[in-house]
Amino acid sequence: MAQLVYLDAGVLIAAVRGNDELADQAIRTIDDPNLAFASSAFVQLEVLPKAVYHERTDEAAFYKQFFRRVSVWATPGSRLTQLAYSEAARHGLSALDALHVASAKATGAIELVTTEALSKPIHRTTLVRVRAVALGQ
């Protein structure tokens, strides 16, 4: 049975735009047959509109293909935003990072995969395990 993970926007961006070890790790994560994916409208809003606006059709197609593979979607609403607010206040998270953490928790993902450095506040959360692909952790 595949493990459910939540990828933040940085992982998707690295996979489609990158050409280094970070991109390789992001692609390996996305292509891992042992993983299933959770996501949210927040990730979609981070990646799709700019790709569409700037007519980066291959990039937009990559994102759309990934989102078709998502098996569990977080439901935006007051419960999710309250959880995000609490986590942001507790650990100093940015608004979007808090929404990603709350979304990962709400979907039942076993981990949130990010490109954020270990020094970033997202790694302080205890709601869900956070793994940085850049560091292979």
Backbone bond lengths (Angstrom), bond angles and torsions (degrees), N, CA, C in turn:
res aa  C-N    CA-C-N  psi(-1)  N-CA   C-N-CA  omega(-1)  CA-C   N-CA-C  phi
1 M - - - 1.450 - - 1.530 109.77 -
2 A 1.307 116.39 135.00 1.461 121.67 -177.55 1.528 110.84 -72.57
3 Q 1.317 115.68 145.30 1.459 121.81 176.27 1.522 109.19 -87.60
4 L 1.328 116.16 136.73 1.452 121.86 -178.22 1.523 110.32 -86.11
5 V 1.331 116.54 123.23 1.460 122.03 177.43 1.525 109.81 -128.65
6 Y 1.307 115.07 154.06 1.462 123.44 179.43 1.521 107.23 -112.60
7 L 1.324 117.12 122.72 1.462 121.53 178.66 1.522 109.52 -99.91
8 D 1.326 116.55 131.84 1.453 117.20 174.53 1.529 109.39 -81.18
9 A 1.310 116.12 170.71 1.461 121.47 -175.18 1.519 112.95 -58.86
10 G 1.315 117.63 -34.65 1.463 121.02 -178.42 1.515 112.88 -59.63
11 V 1.330 117.07 -34.65 1.464 120.42 178.99 1.523 109.92 -66.99
12 L 1.317 116.70 -44.12 1.469 120.02 179.50 1.524 111.28 -65.62
13 I 1.323 116.20 -42.75 1.467 120.47 179.34 1.527 110.24 -62.83
14 A 1.323 116.93 -44.31 1.470 120.90 178.75 1.521 110.99 -60.66
15 A 1.316 117.08 -40.52 1.462 120.64 -178.12 1.525 112.10 -64.90
16 V 1.307 117.31 -39.00 1.466 119.86 -174.79 1.530 113.33 -91.13
17 R 1.317 117.97 -29.30 1.459 120.36 -175.95 1.521 113.85 -104.38
18 G 1.303 117.23 -21.56 1.457 120.83 -171.24 1.515 113.88 -79.33
19 N 1.313 115.21 164.87 1.464 121.30 176.69 1.525 110.05 -146.10
20 D 1.312 116.13 35.14 1.455 120.69 -177.26 1.521 109.61 -137.17
21 E 1.317 116.27 -166.28 1.466 121.01 -178.89 1.524 111.84 -61.09
22 L 1.326 117.56 -36.55 1.464 120.65 177.63 1.526 110.56 -60.32
23 A 1.321 116.46 -45.46 1.468 120.34 178.28 1.523 110.69 -61.80
24 D 1.326 116.83 -43.14 1.471 120.51 179.05 1.519 111.14 -60.31
25 Q 1.327 117.13 -43.65 1.461 120.46 179.69 1.523 111.06 -66.53
26 A 1.320 117.03 -39.63 1.464 120.55 178.64 1.526 110.27 -63.33
27 I 1.315 117.13 -44.82 1.466 121.12 179.83 1.523 110.60 -65.03
28 R 1.332 117.52 -41.40 1.473 119.87 177.26 1.524 111.09 -60.36
29 T 1.305 116.74 -39.08 1.466 120.22 177.97 1.524 110.60 -64.49
30 I 1.321 116.97 -47.95 1.465 121.28 -179.22 1.525 111.49 -63.72
31 D 1.320 116.90 -35.79 1.468 120.96 -177.88 1.530 114.21 -87.36
32 D 1.325 117.40 -1.66 1.466 120.99 -177.10 1.534 109.91 -65.40
33 P 1.335 118.11 116.46 1.461 120.41 -178.22 1.528 113.42 -69.11
34 N 1.310 117.67 -11.42 1.464 121.37 179.63 1.523 112.85 -90.24
35 L 1.330 116.15 3.05 1.464 120.31 -178.62 1.518 111.32 -114.88
36 A 1.317 114.37 143.41 1.465 123.05 167.35 1.526 105.08 -116.10
37 F 1.314 116.56 159.47 1.459 118.80 -171.55 1.520 113.44 -120.32
38 A 1.330 113.51 139.73 1.456 123.47 170.31 1.520 106.26 -109.41
39 S 1.319 116.42 152.42 1.460 119.27 177.75 1.522 109.35 -157.22
40 S 1.326 114.22 -171.90 1.464 120.78 -178.30 1.518 110.21 -152.88
41 A 1.319 114.35 166.83 1.463 120.15 174.55 1.521 110.80 -62.49
42 F 1.325 117.08 -24.01 1.466 120.63 -179.28 1.530 110.80 -66.59
43 V 1.326 117.02 -40.87 1.470 120.45 176.91 1.532 108.89 -65.93
44 Q 1.312 116.46 -44.66 1.463 119.59 178.57 1.524 111.12 -56.83
45 L 1.327 116.73 -44.24 1.467 120.38 -179.63 1.521 112.66 -65.68
46 E 1.311 116.69 -28.20 1.468 119.60 178.76 1.517 112.30 -74.23
47 V 1.314 117.96 -31.69 1.461 118.59 -171.17 1.530 115.30 -109.93
48 L 1.310 118.21 -40.47 1.468 119.65 -171.17 1.526 115.85 -73.96
49 P 1.328 120.29 -48.85 1.467 118.75 -173.62 1.528 114.82 -56.30
50 K 1.323 117.54 -42.77 1.470 118.87 -179.54 1.521 111.55 -68.55
51 A 1.316 116.80 -38.99 1.472 119.17 177.97 1.529 110.17 -62.29
52 V 1.326 116.50 -41.62 1.463 120.62 178.60 1.533 110.27 -67.54
53 Y 1.320 117.27 -48.61 1.459 121.83 -178.51 1.525 111.82 -57.61
54 H 1.321 116.76 -43.80 1.465 121.03 -177.65 1.530 112.52 -86.58
55 E 1.335 115.79 9.21 1.468 122.77 176.35 1.527 112.65 56.50
56 R 1.317 115.77 37.50 1.469 120.86 173.59 1.528 106.45 -89.20
57 T 1.322 114.42 77.98 1.464 120.65 -170.33 1.526 112.88 -64.13
58 D 1.314 118.37 -37.62 1.466 119.69 178.29 1.525 110.83 -65.93
59 E 1.316 116.21 -40.25 1.458 120.77 178.76 1.533 110.06 -64.70
60 A 1.321 116.71 -47.25 1.467 120.38 178.99 1.527 110.66 -60.77
61 A 1.314 116.52 -40.23 1.475 120.35 178.80 1.525 110.84 -63.74
62 F 1.328 117.25 -39.37 1.463 121.14 177.77 1.526 110.28 -60.09
63 Y 1.335 116.45 -48.06 1.463 120.58 -179.85 1.526 110.79 -61.85
64 K 1.316 116.79 -45.58 1.469 120.50 -179.38 1.525 111.02 -61.50
65 Q 1.314 116.32 -39.89 1.463 120.21 177.78 1.532 109.98 -62.73
66 F 1.330 117.13 -44.12 1.457 119.71 177.63 1.529 110.12 -60.41
67 F 1.314 117.95 -47.66 1.466 120.49 -176.08 1.528 112.30 -63.84
68 R 1.318 117.70 -27.24 1.470 120.15 174.49 1.526 110.88 -66.68
69 R 1.322 117.16 -25.29 1.461 121.69 -179.59 1.529 113.10 -84.16
70 V 1.309 117.70 -11.35 1.463 121.30 -178.35 1.526 109.16 -66.02
71 S 1.326 115.11 129.14 1.467 119.42 -177.84 1.524 113.25 -101.21
72 V 1.331 117.61 -20.05 1.465 121.05 179.23 1.532 108.54 -135.75
73 W 1.326 115.34 127.04 1.464 121.70 179.75 1.516 110.55 -111.01
74 A 1.318 116.67 134.76 1.461 121.42 173.31 1.523 108.29 -71.08
75 T 1.308 115.81 142.22 1.455 121.22 179.14 1.525 109.24 -98.47
76 P 1.345 116.72 111.23 1.468 118.64 178.30 1.532 110.03 -62.72
77 G 1.295 115.93 146.85 1.457 120.14 178.23 1.515 110.34 166.66
78 S 1.323 115.03 -175.16 1.461 119.46 -174.34 1.533 112.61 -66.95
79 R 1.328 118.63 -34.86 1.473 119.43 177.71 1.525 111.39 -63.31
80 L 1.319 115.30 -45.80 1.464 120.32 -179.20 1.525 110.71 -64.49
81 T 1.318 116.61 -44.94 1.465 118.71 -178.60 1.531 111.45 -68.80
82 Q 1.320 118.17 -32.47 1.463 119.98 176.53 1.525 110.47 -66.99
83 L 1.332 116.31 -41.50 1.462 120.21 176.58 1.530 109.98 -62.95
84 A 1.326 116.64 -42.21 1.468 121.04 178.15 1.532 110.51 -62.59
85 Y 1.326 116.38 -43.96 1.466 120.11 179.08 1.525 110.99 -60.08
86 S 1.316 116.33 -47.79 1.467 120.56 -179.36 1.523 111.66 -59.45
87 E 1.324 115.86 -43.76 1.469 120.09 -178.72 1.532 110.84 -68.95
88 A 1.335 116.47 -37.64 1.467 120.45 177.40 1.519 111.02 -63.77
89 A 1.319 116.27 -43.78 1.465 120.40 179.85 1.524 111.37 -67.90
90 R 1.308 117.26 -36.24 1.463 121.92 -177.74 1.528 112.15 -72.23
91 H 1.343 116.65 -37.20 1.462 119.58 -171.04 1.528 114.81 -122.05
92 G 1.321 118.25 4.08 1.458 121.00 177.52 1.520 113.90 73.20
93 L 1.323 117.06 31.58 1.469 120.69 -178.79 1.522 111.70 -77.75
94 S 1.320 116.44 151.95 1.458 120.92 170.55 1.531 108.06 -69.45
95 A 1.317 116.49 164.31 1.466 120.65 -178.26 1.526 111.39 -57.62
96 L 1.332 117.26 -50.44 1.465 118.88 -177.57 1.516 112.59 -68.28
97 D 1.306 117.78 -38.65 1.464 119.01 176.87 1.527 110.52 -61.86
98 A 1.322 116.72 -40.62 1.460 120.14 178.00 1.520 111.16 -63.91
99 L 1.317 117.31 -40.40 1.471 120.66 177.33 1.523 110.82 -65.18
100 H 1.321 117.73 -37.30 1.469 120.27 177.37 1.526 111.16 -67.18
101 V 1.313 117.14 -43.15 1.463 120.68 178.59 1.529 109.80 -61.37
102 A 1.323 116.42 -47.80 1.463 120.50 179.84 1.530 111.01 -62.96
103 S 1.317 117.10 -39.06 1.464 120.89 178.83 1.521 111.24 -66.18
104 A 1.320 116.11 -42.23 1.470 119.71 177.83 1.520 110.06 -60.66
105 K 1.308 116.63 -44.64 1.471 121.28 179.03 1.527 110.38 -62.80
106 A 1.317 116.86 -46.04 1.469 121.57 -176.81 1.524 112.70 -64.04
107 T 1.324 116.80 -30.11 1.469 119.57 -179.09 1.521 112.61 -85.05
108 G 1.321 116.40 -11.41 1.459 119.53 -177.55 1.515 113.51 82.61
109 A 1.333 117.05 16.55 1.462 120.78 178.40 1.527 110.02 -61.09
110 I 1.338 116.78 143.74 1.464 120.03 179.23 1.522 111.25 -77.84
111 E 1.337 116.07 -22.06 1.457 119.39 177.47 1.512 110.68 -158.89
112 L 1.320 113.69 158.97 1.454 123.00 173.18 1.525 105.81 -108.53
113 V 1.313 116.80 124.10 1.464 121.28 -179.51 1.530 107.46 -102.11
114 T 1.323 115.73 130.56 1.459 121.96 -173.80 1.527 110.56 -137.37
115 T 1.305 115.32 166.37 1.464 121.52 171.28 1.520 110.76 -103.36
116 E 1.320 117.06 2.86 1.465 121.49 -178.70 1.528 110.79 -68.47
117 A 1.317 116.14 140.59 1.469 122.27 177.69 1.518 110.46 -64.70
118 L 1.324 115.76 154.34 1.464 120.96 -179.95 1.521 113.02 -59.46
119 S 1.314 117.56 -21.65 1.466 120.99 179.78 1.529 112.64 -78.17
120 K 1.318 118.15 -8.30 1.465 121.79 -177.37 1.531 110.59 -80.46
121 P 1.326 116.26 149.42 1.467 120.62 -176.65 1.532 115.47 -58.37
122 I 1.318 118.34 -26.30 1.468 119.83 -178.03 1.532 111.50 -57.04
123 H 1.309 116.83 -27.94 1.465 120.81 -179.33 1.533 112.78 -76.67
124 R 1.332 116.91 -5.48 1.469 120.63 177.73 1.530 112.62 -84.55
125 T 1.312 117.04 -17.64 1.455 119.63 -175.30 1.525 111.76 -61.82
126 T 1.306 114.52 149.99 1.458 120.34 174.78 1.530 110.94 -117.89
127 L 1.318 117.19 2.86 1.466 120.30 179.81 1.518 112.09 -70.04
128 V 1.319 116.12 -34.84 1.456 121.68 -177.85 1.530 107.58 -150.66
129 R 1.317 116.64 148.33 1.465 119.82 177.24 1.536 108.09 -66.55
130 V 1.324 116.42 138.03 1.461 122.47 179.10 1.511 108.16 -115.72
131 R 1.337 115.70 131.77 1.468 121.46 179.06 1.517 108.40 -125.68
132 A 1.332 116.66 131.30 1.459 121.99 177.68 1.520 109.19 -95.47
133 V 1.332 117.40 119.23 1.462 119.66 -179.76 1.516 112.11 -67.44
134 A 1.312 117.33 -30.25 1.472 120.21 -177.69 1.518 111.37 -61.81
135 L 1.318 114.83 -28.17 1.449 119.08 -176.43 1.520 112.25 -107.08
136 G 1.338 115.81 -0.07 1.450 120.58 -178.91 1.511 113.35 64.97
137 Q 1.317 116.36 27.66 1.469 119.89 -176.56 1.502 111.57 -102.31
